[in-house]
Amino acid sequence: MDTAKLRGTLSKFSLRKYLDGHEDLYMLLTAVVIGLLAGGGNIIFRHMISFFQGIFYGDTSEFALETFRNAPVWKIILIPAAGGLMVGIISISFKFAKGHGVPDVMRAMALNRNISPLVALIKTVSSAITLGSGGSAGREGPIVQIGAAIGSGVGKLFNFSSNRMRTVAACGAAGGLAATFNAPIGGAMFAAEVLLGEFGLKTFSPIIISSVIATAISRAYLGHEVTFEAPIYELVSIFELPLYGVLGLVCAVVGVVFIRSFYFIEGKFENLAVPPWTKPAIGGLMMGCVALASPEVMGVGYDTIMNVLHGSQLGAFLIVIVVLKIIATSFTLGSGGSGGLFVPSLFIGAVTGGFFGWAAHMVFPASTAGSGAYALVAMSAMLSATLRAPMTAILIIFEITQSYTVILPLMMTAIIANLAAEKLEKESIFTWVLTKQGVRIKKGVEEKILESIRVRDVLFTGVTSFRENTPFRDILSGIQSAPHMHFPVLDGNNCLIGMISLVDIKEVLFEQGLEDIVVAGDICTRKNIIYLEPENTLTEAMEKLGKKDLEALPVVENTSDGLRFIGLLRRGDLIIAYNKRVAGITD
C-alpha cells in the first residue's frame, strides 16, 4: 500500500517535472483546461440569464423585444429597479458584483494581481439578475471577467508565476468572449489586443487554444448558429467608399459621446448622497422610464440589431433610439448594475449605421446598398471607436455575421473610426476609468506598477534632521547611526530650507577647528532642491532621483509657511515596494 502511494507520488513528481521543462506544452494543456471551464461557464451564465428573465417576464428567449413591448408599464419601470436593488444588496458584501467588469480585469492584469475565483460565481449571479430584469447591458463584459477569474484560479492552483498568471487570465477571458459570441478568432484577438496589448507567439498560442476549446464546448451545447444572421450585401459602386469613410467619422463622434456620457452619468451616481447599495435600483428605475419611450433599449437588444441589419427598422426614429440607448446603458451600468458595454456598442453602431444607410439610400438609391450594409459596417466602426481595438472590431464582426462581402468597407470604416476617435478622446471606454485611477494600460508593466504606487505609501519618517544652527560637531554625531545619507535642514516651523549630503560633510570634515564654528546652514544645499510630494507616483520619483543619481529625496507638503517636511523617499524603499507589487505581496 505504501509502495503504491510512493510510486504515485513519484509519478506525479516526474510528470510535473517534465511539464515544467516543457513550458509551451504545459501552457497549452492548461489552456485546454481553462477553455473547457470557460465554455462551461458561458453555458451556465446564459442559463442563469434565462432563469431570471423567465421569473421577471415569463420569457426565457434572448430575443425578448416583443415581450418587453407587451409588458405592462409597471413591469417596465419596476422590474429593472428590483433587479438593481438585488444587485445592490449583493454588492454590500461583494463590491465586484457591480460594474462592467473588463476594466477590473485590465487593472488586475496590468498590476500582476490575481482575480479571485469567487468573482466568477458572484458576477454570474449579479449580471444574470441585471440582464434578466431588462437592464440595458451586454453579457460579454461579465463573461470576460468570469473567464479571467477561472483562468486566474487555475493559475493559482498550479502556483504559476506572475507572467503565466497574466497569460492564463487572458486565456479565460478569450474563452469566455469566444464562447458567448461563437467567435474564437475575435475572442483571442480581444484578449491579445485589449487585455494584454501584445501578440507574442508564446502568449498568443494558449489564448487561441482556450478560445477554440471554449467555442467548441459552446457549439456542442448551443449549436452552430451565428450570433447575427446578416443578409448578403455587396459594394454596389466605388462611389460608396467615400460614404463609408464619412460613416467612420460619424461613428467616431457617436462613440466618443457614448464614452463621455457614460462616465458623466457614472460620476453623478458616485456623488449621489444615498446608500451605495440603493444606486443600482435608482438607475434601474430611471432606465425603466427611458424604456417607456422605446422598449428597444431593454436587455441585450439582439432583436433590434437583427431588425436593423435586415432593413425592417428604418427612419429618423433610429437616431432617437441611439440617444435613448446611450442614456439607458449609462443609467444601468453607471449606477452600479452588472453587465457589459460591448453589445451596447454593437447596438449603437448598428442603429447609427442603419440611419446613415437609410439616409444615404434615400439620396443615392442607384449607387448605394441597403441600410443593413451600413449597419453591419457601423457595428465594427463603433467597436473600434469605443474599444480602440480595430483588429478585434473587424474580426469579431466578420465572425459573428460570417458576411465577407463587405469586408473592404468594414476594414476602412473601422480604421477611420479608430483614428478619429483617438483624436477626439484619448481613452477608450475601458481605459477611461483606469486612467482616472492612475493605471496606464498602454505603458509597460514596470511603469504601470510604478504609477500605481504613491510616494506616501513608501514614505520613510524616521529621519535624522537638523536645525539651521546645529553645530557641525552635532551633525557628525547625528549621522553616525542614521539609516540614510541625505539629511534635511529645517526651520522652526519644520519647513525644509536645505539638504545636507555626505559630499557636503566631506568638504569640511578634515578642516581642523571647524566643529563648533560651522553650522548646518553653512554647508547645506539651499538652491534648486529636488523634492517630492505625497501624491507623486513612483514613476515621478524615479525620474527625479535619476536627475542627479540621488539615493533619497525629501518629501514635503506645500503650505503657506513653506515646504513642510514629512519624510524621505529612499531609493531602496522604492525598489522594495516595486518588488512586493510584482510578487503580489500587500501589507
Order of alpha helices (4+ residues) and beta strands (2+ residues): alpha-alpha-alpha-alpha-alpha-alpha-alpha-alpha-alpha-alpha-alpha-alpha-alpha-alpha-alpha-alpha-alpha-alpha-alpha-alpha-beta-alpha-beta-beta-alpha-alpha-alpha-beta-beta-alpha
